[in-house]
């Protein structure tokens, strides 16, 4: 690679093994992982050849963060590049790489945690009759009667790394899995990899599924996949789980579908501020604060993917590029 390259990390906590790999590959790492260090980290990043930034920090920095990078050749982000001004990055010669797979197992497990909480009514733990006796026991049976996942049909929107994990877990529960995907994977290798999964169009998936899980990430100008039309097309008493972007859901229409009994329940890893108050008061809704990705194992994979992206890029073998701004040969 030649001369040492300065690498600045904003909110990415590199594991010790990944720090050693970076050092042995010719990178001088400056790691900033305390919120109080934000401005100091941005100043350091201005003179770095490579920058890695966690999504939470990037949200704070905004789309014009790339304007503050002079001499940077590679910017590594956690997920999509929607929070960046890619046109400006291209003009400045800054390539952008993502880490597409690090959080997939964690998010998929979070989706099923939400689903199981709905299916077995774990969110109703405070509901119990005040009086003892047979009538109270019968009331408990009624309140806590859940539904099993085995034999049900799971509809998955989004079949990237997280979608594939969702399909695998669903089949492990004995569910039939159908995936809404624009293009069917006709290549033999892909068909073998996705054995047991049925692919269909979004509008055809909805009336078949007992459970619908969306893992699509939303960005600026994202289409609202789940509105009045989508909820009306779902099976009566369908369970809906969203571990993707909250912007993909029309929360007003979701509330209407839940109140009418069209949907049996919703599990949401993240909601918008506008919808939060009403949704949190509903008994058939379980909400978590968009932290499905947040596990020890996910953090370790993020560290490894960031380090791998940086090392491979400067070795002339770029991986996971969302924007390739390298000069043409």
C-alpha positions in Angstrom: 0.0 0.0 0.0 3.0 2.3 0.5 2.8 5.2 3.0 0.8 4.9 6.2 -2.8 6.0 5.8 -4.6 7.8 8.6 -7.9 6.2 9.5 -10.4 8.0 11.8 -13.3 6.2 13.4 -16.4 8.1 14.6 -18.4 5.9 16.9 -17.0 2.6 15.5 -15.5 0.6 18.4 -12.9 -1.6 16.7 -12.1 -4.9 18.3 -8.5 -5.4 19.4 -8.0 -8.0 16.7 -9.2 -5.7 14.0 -7.0 -2.9 15.3 -4.0 -5.2 14.9 -5.1 -6.1 11.3 -5.4 -2.4 10.4 -2.0 -1.6 12.0 -0.2 -4.4 10.2 -1.8 -3.3 6.9 -0.4 0.2 7.2 -3.2 2.2 8.9 -2.8 4.6 11.7 -6.1 4.5 13.6 -7.6 7.3 15.6 -10.7 6.1 17.3 -13.3 8.4 18.8 -16.2 6.6 20.5 -17.5 9.1 23.1 -20.2 11.6 22.1 -18.3 14.4 23.8 -15.5 13.8 21.2 -17.8 14.4 18.2 -16.4 17.8 17.1 -12.8 16.7 17.8 -13.4 13.6 15.7 -14.8 15.6 12.8 -11.7 17.8 12.9 -9.5 14.7 12.8 -11.5 13.2 10.0 -10.9 16.3 7.9 -7.3 15.2 7.3 -7.8 11.4 7.1 -7.4 9.2 4.1 -10.2 6.9 5.3 -13.1 7.4 7.7 -15.4 5.0 9.4 -18.6 6.3 10.9 -21.4 4.7 12.9 -25.0 5.4 11.8 -25.9 7.2 15.1 -23.0 9.6 14.6 -23.8 10.1 10.9 -27.4 11.1 11.7 -26.0 13.9 13.9 -23.5 15.0 11.3 -26.0 15.2 8.4 -25.7 14.9 4.6 -23.1 17.5 4.2 -20.6 15.7 6.4 -18.6 14.9 3.2 -18.0 18.6 2.7 -15.8 18.5 5.8 -13.5 15.7 4.4 -10.4 16.9 2.6 -8.2 14.2 1.1 -10.4 11.3 2.1 -10.5 8.4 -0.3 -12.9 6.1 1.5 -15.9 6.6 3.8 -17.3 3.5 5.5 -20.8 3.6 6.9 -22.9 1.1 8.7 -25.9 0.7 6.4 -27.1 2.6 3.4 -25.7 5.9 2.1 -29.1 7.7 2.2 -27.8 10.1 4.9 -24.9 11.3 2.7 -24.7 13.8 -0.2 -23.3 11.2 -2.7 -23.1 13.8 -5.5 -20.7 15.8 -3.4 -18.8 12.7 -2.3 -18.3 11.8 -6.0 -17.1 15.3 -6.9 -14.5 15.0 -4.0 -13.4 11.6 -5.1 -14.6 9.9 -1.9 -15.8 6.3 -2.4 -18.4 5.1 0.0 -18.6 1.5 1.3 -21.3 -0.1 3.4 -21.4 -3.0 5.9 -24.5 -4.9 4.6 -24.5 -8.0 6.7 -23.3 -7.3 10.2 -26.7 -6.7 11.8 -28.8 -9.2 9.9 -28.8 -12.0 12.5 -29.6 -9.5 15.3 -32.4 -7.8 13.4 -34.0 -11.1 12.3 -34.0 -12.3 15.9 -35.5 -9.1 17.1 -38.3 -9.5 14.5 -39.1 -12.9 15.9 -38.9 -11.6 19.5 -41.5 -9.1 18.6 -43.6 -11.7 16.7 -43.5 -14.2 19.6 -44.5 -11.4 22.0 -47.5 -10.7 19.9 -48.4 -14.4 19.1 -48.2 -15.3 22.8 -49.6 -12.0 24.1 -46.6 -11.3 26.3 -47.4 -7.6 26.1 -50.6 -8.3 28.1 -48.8 -9.4 31.3 -50.6 -6.7 33.4 -54.0 -8.0 32.4 -55.3 -10.4 35.1 -58.6 -10.7 37.0 -58.6 -9.2 40.5 -60.7 -12.1 42.0 -59.6 -15.7 42.4 -61.7 -18.7 41.5 -62.9 -20.6 38.4 -64.3 -17.6 36.6 -61.0 -15.7 37.0 -59.1 -18.7 35.7 -61.3 -18.9 32.7 -60.8 -15.2 32.1 -57.0 -15.7 32.3 -57.3 -18.5 29.7 -59.2 -16.1 27.4 -56.8 -13.2 27.9 -53.6 -15.2 27.4 -54.8 -17.5 24.5 -52.1 -17.2 21.9 -51.3 -18.6 18.5 -48.5 -20.9 17.3 -46.2 -20.1 14.5 -45.9 -23.7 13.2 -47.9 -24.3 10.0 -48.5 -20.6 9.5 -47.5 -18.6 6.4 -44.7 -16.0 6.8 -44.5 -13.2 4.3 -41.2 -11.4 4.1 -40.7 -8.0 2.4 -37.0 -7.6 1.6 -34.7 -10.5 0.9 -31.3 -9.1 1.5 -29.1 -10.4 4.4 -31.8 -9.8 7.0 -34.6 -11.2 4.8 -32.6 -14.5 4.3 -32.2 -14.8 8.1 -35.9 -14.2 8.6 -36.7 -16.9 6.0 -34.4 -19.4 7.7 -35.8 -18.7 11.2 -39.4 -19.0 9.9 -38.7 -22.4 8.3 -37.1 -23.4 11.6 -40.5 -22.8 13.3 -42.2 -24.9 10.6 -43.6 -21.9 8.7 -44.3 -21.7 5.0 -42.2 -18.8 3.8 -43.1 -16.5 0.9 -40.9 -13.6 -0.1 -41.9 -10.5 -2.0 -39.1 -9.8 -4.4 -38.8 -7.8 -7.6 -36.8 -10.5 -9.4 -37.0 -14.2 -8.9 -33.6 -15.9 -8.4 -33.7 -18.2 -11.4 -30.0 -19.0 -11.3 -29.5 -22.6 -10.1 -27.1 -21.5 -7.3 -29.6 -19.0 -6.0 -32.4 -21.4 -6.2 -30.5 -24.0 -4.1 -29.5 -21.3 -1.6 -33.1 -20.3 -1.2 -34.6 -23.8 -1.2 -37.9 -23.9 0.5 -38.8 -20.2 -0.1 -41.5 -19.2 -2.6 -41.0 -15.9 -4.4 -43.9 -13.7 -5.4 -45.0 -10.1 -6.0 -45.7 -7.9 -3.0 -49.4 -7.6 -3.8 -49.7 -11.3 -4.1 -47.9 -12.1 -0.9 -50.2 -10.0 1.4 -53.4 -12.1 1.2 -51.5 -15.3 1.7 -49.5 -14.4 4.8 -50.6 -15.0 8.4 -47.5 -13.0 9.4 -45.9 -10.2 7.5 -42.4 -9.0 8.4 -40.7 -6.1 6.6 -37.0 -5.6 6.9 -36.7 -2.9 4.2 -34.8 0.2 5.2 -36.3 3.5 4.4 -34.6 6.7 3.2 -35.3 10.0 1.8 -38.3 9.8 -0.5 -39.1 6.2 0.4 -42.3 4.7 -0.8 -44.8 3.9 1.9 -45.3 0.2 1.2 -47.7 -0.2 4.1 -50.7 2.0 3.8 -54.5 1.5 3.6 -54.3 -0.6 0.4 -51.7 -3.0 1.8 -53.4 -3.4 5.2 -56.7 -4.0 3.5 -55.1 -6.7 1.4 -53.8 -8.7 4.4 -55.5 -11.6 5.9 -57.9 -10.8 8.7 -56.1 -11.2 12.0 -52.7 -11.0 10.3 -49.7 -10.1 12.6 -47.5 -7.3 11.2 -43.8 -6.8 12.2 -41.6 -4.0 11.0 -37.9 -4.1 11.7 -37.1 -1.8 8.8 -37.7 1.9 8.2 -40.6 3.5 10.1 -41.0 5.8 7.1 -42.3 2.8 5.0 -45.4 2.5 7.2 -48.4 4.9 7.2 -48.9 4.9 10.9 -52.3 6.5 10.7 -53.5 3.6 8.5 -51.8 1.1 10.7 -53.6 2.4 13.8 -56.9 2.3 11.9 -56.3 -1.4 10.9 -55.4 -2.3 14.5 -58.4 -0.5 15.9 -60.8 -2.1 13.4 -59.5 -5.6 14.2 -58.3 -6.0 10.6 -54.8 -6.7 12.0 -54.4 -8.8 15.2 -51.3 -6.9 16.3 -48.1 -5.1 15.3 -44.5 -5.4 16.5 -42.5 -2.3 15.6 -38.7 -1.8 16.0 -38.9 2.0 15.9 -41.8 4.4 15.2 -42.0 8.0 14.1 -42.4 10.7 16.8 -45.8 11.5 15.2 -47.2 8.0 15.7 -45.5 7.1 18.9 -48.0 8.4 21.4 -51.0 6.6 19.9 -49.3 3.4 19.1 -47.8 3.0 22.6 -51.2 3.1 24.2 -52.5 0.2 22.1 -52.7 -3.2 23.8 -52.0 -5.1 20.6 -48.8 -3.3 19.8 -45.2 -4.0 20.9 -42.6 -1.3 20.3 -38.8 -1.3 20.7 -36.6 1.7 20.1 -35.0 0.7 16.7 -32.3 -1.2 18.5 -32.7 -4.6 16.8 -29.2 -4.4 15.5 -27.7 -3.8 19.0 -26.0 -7.0 20.2 -22.4 -7.8 21.2 -22.0 -10.1 18.2 -23.3 -7.5 15.8 -20.8 -4.9 17.1 -18.0 -7.5 16.6 -19.2 -8.1 13.0 -19.4 -4.3 12.3 -15.8 -3.9 13.5 -14.7 -6.7 11.3 -16.6 -5.5 8.2 -15.4 -1.9 8.6 -11.8 -3.1 8.9 -12.1 -5.4 6.0 -13.6 -2.7 3.8 -10.8 -0.3 4.5 -8.0 -2.9 4.0 -9.4 -4.3 0.8 -10.1 -0.9 -0.7 -6.5 0.3 -0.3 -5.2 -3.0 -1.5 -7.0 -2.5 -4.8 -9.8 -5.0 -4.1 -12.7 -2.8 -3.0 -15.7 -4.5 -1.4 -19.3 -3.4 -0.6 -19.0 -0.1 -2.5 -22.1 2.0 -2.5 -20.3 4.7 -4.5 -17.1 4.1 -6.5 -15.4 7.5 -6.9 -12.0 6.1 -7.9 -10.6 7.7 -11.1 -11.0 5.6 -14.2 -7.9 3.8 -15.4 
